[in-house]
């Protein structure tokens, strides 16, 4: 399973569980968000892949998972939001997901 597929599976799983069960998913989500972001940064740091379109995909996936895994306004969200700050579509997708989760 690719990292992007793992992120989508996490989002589906998050919304497929009760709000009470979501707390246990948060710890997994925090770890997954870090892994996704790290994979994007690794691509950025390699001259062979520094312009890969996959970077944006990984950063968006990381931001989506992070938004569901952290409390709104948590300082831990800042790096994920910074990674997508220049991409209006990504910001809109993350905001839509945040609203779907009820601000979580």
C-alpha positions as CSV (number, residue, x, y, z in Angstrom):
1,X,0.0,0.0,0.0
2,X,1.4,3.4,-1.0
3,X,1.6,6.2,1.6
4,X,-1.2,8.0,-0.2
5,X,-3.4,4.9,0.0
6,X,-2.6,4.6,3.7
7,X,-3.7,8.2,4.2
8,X,-7.0,7.6,2.4
9,X,-7.5,4.5,4.4
10,X,-6.9,6.4,7.6
11,X,-9.5,9.1,6.6
12,X,-12.0,6.5,5.6
13,X,-11.4,4.6,8.9
14,X,-11.7,7.8,10.9
15,X,-15.1,8.7,9.5
16,X,-16.2,5.0,9.7
17,X,-15.8,4.9,13.5
18,X,-17.7,6.5,16.4
19,X,-16.4,9.8,17.8
20,X,-15.3,7.9,20.9
21,X,-13.2,5.4,18.9
22,X,-11.6,8.3,17.0
23,X,-9.4,9.1,19.9
24,X,-7.5,5.8,19.4
25,X,-7.1,6.6,15.7
26,X,-5.5,9.9,16.5
27,X,-2.2,8.4,17.8
28,X,-1.9,6.3,14.6
29,X,-2.8,9.4,12.6
30,X,0.0,11.5,14.2
31,X,2.5,8.9,13.3
32,X,1.2,8.5,9.7
33,X,1.1,12.3,9.2
34,X,4.8,12.5,10.2
35,X,5.7,9.7,7.9
36,X,3.9,11.3,4.9
37,X,5.5,14.6,5.5
38,X,8.9,13.0,5.9
39,X,8.4,11.2,2.6
40,X,7.5,14.5,0.9
41,X,10.6,16.2,2.4
42,X,12.8,13.4,1.3
43,X,11.6,13.9,-2.3
44,X,12.3,17.6,-2.0
45,X,15.8,17.1,-0.7
46,X,16.9,14.8,-3.6
47,X,18.1,16.5,-6.8
48,X,16.5,13.7,-8.8
49,X,13.0,14.2,-7.3
50,X,13.0,17.8,-6.0
51,X,10.3,18.8,-8.6
52,X,8.2,15.7,-8.4
53,X,4.5,16.3,-8.5
54,X,4.2,13.6,-5.8
55,X,5.5,16.0,-3.2
56,X,2.3,18.0,-3.3
57,X,0.3,14.8,-3.0
58,X,2.3,13.7,0.0
59,X,2.0,17.0,1.7
60,X,-1.7,17.2,1.1
61,X,-2.2,13.6,2.5
62,X,-0.1,14.6,5.5
63,X,-2.1,17.7,6.2
64,X,-5.4,15.8,5.9
65,X,-4.3,13.1,8.4
66,X,-2.8,15.8,10.7
67,X,-6.1,17.8,10.8
68,X,-8.0,14.7,11.9
69,X,-5.3,13.7,14.4
70,X,-4.7,17.0,16.2
71,X,-6.9,19.4,18.1
72,X,-7.9,22.5,16.1
73,X,-5.3,25.2,16.6
74,X,-2.7,22.8,17.9
75,X,0.8,24.1,17.2
76,X,1.7,20.7,15.8
77,X,-0.5,21.5,12.8
78,X,1.5,24.5,11.7
79,X,4.2,22.7,9.7
80,X,1.5,20.7,7.8
81,X,-0.4,23.8,6.9
82,X,2.8,25.6,5.9
83,X,3.5,22.8,3.4
84,X,0.3,23.5,1.6
85,X,0.0,27.3,2.1
86,X,0.6,28.1,-1.6
87,X,-1.8,25.5,-2.9
88,X,-5.4,26.9,-2.8
89,X,-6.9,23.6,-3.8
90,X,-5.1,21.7,-1.1
91,X,-6.1,24.3,1.5
92,X,-9.7,24.0,0.4
93,X,-9.6,20.2,0.6
94,X,-8.1,20.3,4.1
95,X,-10.7,22.8,5.2
96,X,-13.5,20.7,3.8
97,X,-12.2,17.7,5.7
98,X,-11.9,19.8,8.9
99,X,-15.6,20.9,8.5
100,X,-16.7,17.3,7.8
101,X,-15.0,16.2,11.0
102,X,-16.8,19.0,12.9
103,X,-13.8,21.1,13.5
104,X,-11.6,18.2,14.6
